[in-house]
């Protein structure tokens, strides 16, 4: 128990502390220092999207043969981060792991914000995003149905299912804590606000019985769903006859990457929150140690996937694949490839030392490098495979424009804005599950 909670923590002190964070009258200075830049980035993203609607996708750097650019790179990156959060919130709930209780709210909130950021990009990539509803399979006047063999349609169904399920899973877990905040609220608007969100939850035996059954069912749905969603993202690539993409290893490859990037983002959020919101009593060095081990394990799995990617390329002996891979290793995009290896595989190896992975600064630095490395991996997969196709006459390069970077910055702003609003007004730790932990450990 001492490893999971600091001495002296009780159910009452825990509930009072977490509720007070949501009910405080004024946001702390650090929150405003993060929120204002986030809003600025979000504004830049809105400007970029508005100009995209007016001028079309020609404002991006995409061209033949690199017809997939930042939109797909960012989509895969964000959905991977979101999927990684589900591993903590759903998988470890089903495994009844005690250390999860202090981290699952952060992981679920991160999952929801990242999924919202990811959902924007498949729509923007359509070319005519205002007609995105054509992806719905409905009987139109012209009797035109969506192309069910199109990866864009796969993405649409995958992201829609995942966002809806993530929202339900996140909100259901919040209901008991919202009721606790409602009961401690003193101002009228807070009582009404949290009372409406709590849906009349009073904590009766009947309500708890239905709540626990529903939460367990949703967790059982989310666990395989997160694997299937990122497998579908991998199949987007594997379904194409493009050098480096047409491979059966892409679904597990992408799942490994999702676990790595999602865990890294959880670390990047949890470590500063421990200090800024005074959560060291509930998120202890033991939690950092576990996150470091998971990050190291995910990095080793990704390293294995990189090794198999190289092996299958040369074992298959297809000249186009070998040409593309050699260009990836020694061509113009070689710095991207080697940065990916260093940030995603080599740097996390320092976490093999227990003393280092318990150091918040070291853990945060490795996690930040991994987030960047996973974006570079997506860049490498998309650009290096497309810029050298089977026909040498179709080879060409890719250069991102200002609007590419502005759209990426806007998605980061959307993620940070949503996350900061959640941290400001909602319980940051699952109080109901922590109470259960305290009761089990008596």
PyMOL commands that set and color helices and strands:
alter all, ss='L'
color gray80, all
select helices_A, chain A and resi 11-23+29-55+57-59+70-94+98-102+104-124+129-135+151-184+188-198+205-238+250-276+285-316+319-330+334-352+354-357+360-386+392-394+402-425+431-440
alter helices_A, ss='H'
color red, helices_A
deselect
rebuild
show_as cartoon
